[in-house]
Amino acid sequence: MSRAVWLVRAEALPLGQKLAAALDARLYQPWLQAGTGAREQFRAAFHAHSHWVLVMASGIAVRYLDGLPQSKYSDPAVVVMDEAARFAIPLLSGHEGGANALAYEAARLTGAIPAITTATEAMKPLTLGIGCRRGKSAEAIEQAVLQALAGRPLSAVREVATIDLKADEAGLLAFCARHALPLRVIAREDVAARGWTGAPSDWVRRNVGVDGVCEPCALIACPRGRLIVPKTARDGVTVAVVEDVPLSPTPLPRGERGLTQCVARVGHAIPASDAADKT
């Protein structure tokens, strides 16, 4: 696997350097090669790498790629990221080439939102929010997830969301890898800015600076979703489940997607053991 990062402006160099270092990728700065246009340079290098992050506007990326793709089974994976690192968009070879996975990886590194558009993911309606004590195993996390899903299949889960402090949690990473689930990391500041926690945890507030982890992370990752399983706890792991709300031809009433109404609609009590787990 050979990765590369392509820039179109020197102003994006700090972002490009960060991505290249973390992804073990070659960094292209086409303005350094005088006499050859940037697009021509890209066309010459395109098939030399299996994975690309193009730091540019999507319109520029489309023009760069014009005439290059041949087959989703052989084309390099291409992810487009804006220079402000707000979005990571798999543009080419999402599944077969690994662009979806690369978008999540780039998003975890920068705080960007992975904008996944492939149909397979659209058919998976569930998002898991997970919080855990440090050092919890993949097995412990899996048991907590299965308890929260209560018979719903793991194959219906589109992604897992957690707070940035857990981005390197070995057990969580192993659980996601085992089940081929992308992990989305939510910045602590974003979690703190949203009061989407049914039963705030004093321990989490004191030690993390937010009211909770699993519920707000799941709801932030799935903004059109509803909380169908509020925070459940098992052996130091908390899990919340959010389900996509189908698009309606008419606007939803004000507050329809609010956490309070979601919890009331589900009528799912939060276990008393949750306080003991403090996660």
C-alpha positions as CSV (number, residue, x, y, z in Angstrom):
1,M,0.0,0.0,0.0
2,S,1.4,3.4,-1.1
3,R,-0.2,6.6,0.2
4,A,0.1,10.1,-1.0
5,V,-1.2,13.6,-0.1
6,W,-1.6,16.2,-2.8
7,L,-1.8,19.9,-2.1
8,V,-2.7,22.7,-4.5
9,R,-1.7,25.7,-2.3
10,A,1.2,26.3,0.0
11,E,-1.2,27.6,2.6
12,A,-2.3,24.0,3.2
13,L,1.2,22.8,3.9
14,P,0.8,22.4,7.7
15,L,-2.2,20.2,7.2
16,G,-0.5,18.3,4.4
17,Q,2.6,17.7,6.6
18,K,0.4,16.5,9.4
19,L,-1.5,14.1,7.2
20,A,1.6,12.8,5.4
21,A,3.4,12.1,8.7
22,A,0.5,10.3,10.3
23,L,-0.5,8.3,7.2
24,D,3.1,7.5,6.2
25,A,2.3,9.1,2.9
26,R,4.3,11.0,0.3
27,L,3.6,14.7,0.2
28,Y,3.3,16.4,-3.2
29,Q,3.8,20.1,-3.5
30,P,3.4,20.7,-7.2
31,W,4.4,24.4,-7.1
32,L,8.0,23.2,-6.4
33,Q,8.3,21.6,-9.9
34,A,8.7,24.5,-12.3
35,G,7.7,24.1,-15.9
36,T,5.0,21.4,-15.5
37,G,1.4,22.1,-14.6
38,A,0.0,20.8,-11.4
39,R,-2.7,18.8,-13.2
40,E,-0.1,17.2,-15.5
41,Q,2.0,16.2,-12.5
42,F,-1.0,14.6,-10.8
43,R,-1.9,12.6,-13.9
44,A,1.6,11.2,-14.1
45,A,1.6,10.2,-10.4
46,F,-2.0,9.0,-10.0
47,H,-1.4,5.3,-10.5
48,A,1.8,5.3,-8.6
49,H,-0.1,5.2,-5.3
50,S,-3.0,3.1,-4.0
51,H,-4.4,5.8,-1.6
52,W,-4.7,9.5,-2.1
53,V,-5.8,12.4,0.1
54,L,-6.4,15.5,-2.1
55,V,-6.4,18.7,-0.1
56,M,-8.5,20.8,-2.3
57,A,-12.0,21.8,-3.3
58,S,-14.1,18.9,-4.6
59,G,-14.6,20.7,-7.9
60,I,-10.8,20.9,-8.4
61,A,-10.6,17.2,-7.5
62,V,-13.2,16.3,-10.2
63,R,-11.2,18.2,-12.8
64,Y,-7.9,16.5,-11.7
65,L,-9.5,13.1,-11.9
66,D,-11.2,13.6,-15.3
67,G,-10.4,10.7,-17.6
68,L,-8.3,8.8,-15.0
69,P,-10.7,6.3,-13.3
70,Q,-11.0,3.0,-15.0
71,S,-12.6,0.5,-12.6
72,K,-13.6,0.5,-9.0
73,Y,-11.7,-2.7,-8.6
74,S,-8.4,-1.2,-9.6
75,D,-8.6,2.6,-9.2
76,P,-6.7,4.1,-6.3
77,A,-8.8,5.2,-3.3
78,V,-9.3,9.0,-3.3
79,V,-10.4,11.2,-0.4
80,V,-11.0,14.9,-0.8
81,M,-10.4,17.1,2.3
82,D,-10.9,20.9,2.4
83,E,-8.0,23.0,3.5
84,A,-9.8,23.8,6.8
85,A,-10.1,20.0,7.5
86,R,-13.8,20.3,8.0
87,F,-14.8,17.3,5.8
88,A,-13.2,14.1,4.5
89,I,-15.0,12.9,1.5
90,P,-14.4,9.5,-0.2
91,L,-14.6,10.4,-3.9
92,L,-13.3,7.2,-5.6
93,S,-13.1,3.5,-4.7
94,G,-15.0,3.9,-1.4
95,H,-15.3,0.1,-0.7
96,E,-13.1,-1.8,-2.9
97,G,-10.2,0.6,-2.8
98,G,-10.5,1.6,0.8
99,A,-11.4,5.3,0.5
100,N,-14.1,5.1,3.2
101,A,-11.6,3.7,5.7
102,L,-9.1,6.3,4.7
103,A,-11.6,9.1,5.1
104,Y,-12.3,7.9,8.7
105,E,-8.6,7.7,9.4
106,A,-8.0,11.2,8.0
107,A,-11.0,12.5,10.0
108,R,-9.7,11.1,13.3
109,L,-6.3,12.8,12.7
110,T,-7.8,16.2,12.0
111,G,-11.3,16.4,13.5
112,A,-12.9,16.5,10.1
113,I,-16.4,15.0,9.5
114,P,-16.2,11.8,7.3
115,A,-18.8,12.3,4.6
116,I,-19.6,8.7,3.5
117,T,-22.0,8.4,0.6
118,T,-21.8,4.8,-0.5
119,A,-25.1,2.9,-0.6
120,T,-24.0,0.1,1.7
121,E,-23.5,2.5,4.5
122,A,-26.8,4.2,3.8
123,M,-28.6,0.9,4.5
124,K,-27.1,0.6,8.0
125,P,-29.3,2.6,10.3
126,L,-27.6,2.4,13.6
127,T,-24.8,4.5,15.2
128,L,-23.2,3.4,18.5
129,G,-21.8,5.8,21.0
130,I,-19.3,4.2,23.3
131,G,-17.5,5.3,26.4
132,C,-15.3,3.1,28.6
133,R,-12.8,3.1,31.4
134,R,-9.2,3.0,30.4
135,G,-7.9,-0.4,29.6
136,K,-11.2,-2.2,28.9
137,S,-10.8,-5.2,26.6
138,A,-12.4,-5.6,23.2
139,E,-14.3,-8.5,24.7
140,A,-15.7,-6.4,27.5
141,I,-16.7,-3.7,25.0
142,E,-18.4,-6.3,22.7
143,Q,-20.4,-7.7,25.5
144,A,-21.6,-4.2,26.5
145,V,-22.5,-3.5,22.8
146,L,-24.5,-6.7,22.4
147,Q,-26.4,-5.9,25.6
148,A,-27.3,-2.5,24.3
149,L,-28.3,-3.8,20.9
150,A,-30.6,-6.4,22.5
151,G,-30.8,-8.6,19.5
152,R,-30.3,-6.1,16.8
153,P,-27.5,-7.3,14.5
154,L,-24.0,-5.7,14.5
155,S,-24.3,-5.7,10.7
156,A,-26.9,-2.9,11.1
157,V,-24.3,-0.6,12.7
158,R,-22.8,2.1,10.4
159,E,-20.2,3.5,12.7
160,V,-19.0,3.8,16.3
161,A,-18.5,7.2,17.9
162,T,-16.5,8.2,20.9
163,I,-14.8,11.2,22.5
164,D,-11.3,12.3,21.4
165,L,-9.8,11.2,24.7
166,K,-10.6,7.6,23.7
167,A,-9.2,7.8,20.2
168,D,-6.3,5.6,21.2
169,E,-8.2,3.2,23.4
170,A,-6.7,-0.2,22.5
171,G,-9.8,-2.3,23.4
172,L,-12.1,0.0,21.5
173,L,-9.8,0.0,18.4
174,A,-9.6,-3.8,18.5
175,F,-13.4,-4.1,18.8
176,C,-13.9,-1.9,15.8
177,A,-11.3,-3.7,13.8
178,R,-12.7,-7.1,14.6
179,H,-16.1,-6.1,13.3
180,A,-14.9,-3.8,10.5
181,L,-16.7,-0.8,12.1
182,P,-15.3,2.7,11.4
183,L,-14.5,4.7,14.5
184,R,-15.5,8.3,14.5
185,V,-13.8,10.6,17.1
186,I,-15.8,13.6,18.4
187,A,-13.9,16.5,19.9
188,R,-14.4,17.1,23.6
189,E,-15.4,20.7,22.8
190,D,-18.2,19.5,20.5
191,V,-19.5,17.1,23.1
192,A,-19.4,19.8,25.8
193,A,-21.3,22.2,23.6
194,R,-24.3,19.9,23.3
195,G,-26.4,19.0,26.3
196,W,-27.6,15.7,24.9
197,T,-27.2,13.5,28.0
198,G,-30.1,11.9,29.7
199,A,-28.4,11.2,33.0
200,P,-25.3,13.4,33.5
201,S,-22.4,11.7,35.2
202,D,-20.6,13.6,38.0
203,W,-17.5,11.5,37.6
204,V,-17.3,12.2,33.9
205,R,-18.0,15.9,34.4
206,R,-15.1,16.1,37.0
207,N,-12.6,14.1,35.0
208,V,-13.5,14.7,31.4
209,G,-15.3,18.0,31.5
210,V,-18.5,16.8,29.8
211,D,-21.8,15.5,31.1
212,G,-21.5,12.2,29.3
213,V,-19.9,10.4,26.4
214,C,-21.9,7.7,24.7
215,E,-25.2,9.6,24.1
216,P,-23.9,12.9,22.8
217,C,-21.2,11.2,20.7
218,A,-23.8,9.0,19.0
219,L,-26.2,11.9,18.4
220,I,-23.5,14.2,17.1
221,A,-22.4,11.5,14.7
222,C,-26.0,10.9,13.5
223,P,-27.7,14.4,13.6
224,R,-30.9,13.1,11.9
225,G,-31.2,10.2,14.3
226,R,-33.2,9.4,17.4
227,L,-31.9,7.8,20.6
228,I,-33.5,4.4,20.7
229,V,-31.3,3.0,23.5
230,P,-30.2,5.6,26.1
231,K,-26.9,5.0,28.0
232,T,-26.6,1.4,29.2
233,A,-23.6,0.3,31.3
234,R,-21.8,-3.0,31.7
235,D,-18.5,-3.6,33.4
236,G,-17.1,-0.1,32.9
237,V,-18.4,0.3,29.4
238,T,-21.3,2.6,28.4
239,V,-23.2,2.3,25.1
240,A,-26.0,4.3,23.5
241,V,-27.7,3.5,20.2
242,V,-29.0,6.0,17.8
243,E,-31.2,5.1,14.7
244,D,-31.6,7.1,11.5
245,V,-34.9,8.9,11.1
246,P,-36.2,8.4,7.5
247,L,-36.5,11.6,5.5
248,S,-39.9,13.1,5.8
249,P,-41.7,15.0,3.0
250,T,-42.7,17.6,5.5
251,P,-40.4,19.2,8.2
252,L,-40.4,17.6,11.6
253,P,-42.0,19.6,14.4
254,R,-39.7,21.8,16.4
255,G,-37.8,19.7,18.9
256,E,-38.8,16.4,17.4
257,R,-35.3,15.2,17.4
258,G,-34.4,16.5,20.8
259,L,-32.9,14.1,23.4
260,T,-35.6,14.6,26.0
261,Q,-38.4,13.6,23.6
262,C,-36.3,10.7,22.3
263,V,-35.8,9.3,25.8
264,A,-39.5,9.8,26.6
265,R,-40.6,8.1,23.4
266,V,-38.4,5.1,24.0
267,G,-39.3,4.8,27.7
268,H,-36.0,3.1,28.4
269,A,-34.8,3.5,32.0
270,I,-31.1,4.1,32.5
271,P,-29.7,1.3,34.7
272,A,-28.9,2.2,38.3
273,S,-25.6,0.4,37.8
274,D,-24.5,3.2,35.5
275,A,-23.7,5.4,38.4
276,A,-21.3,2.8,39.8
277,D,-19.5,2.4,36.4
278,K,-18.9,6.2,36.2
279,T,-18.0,6.2,32.5
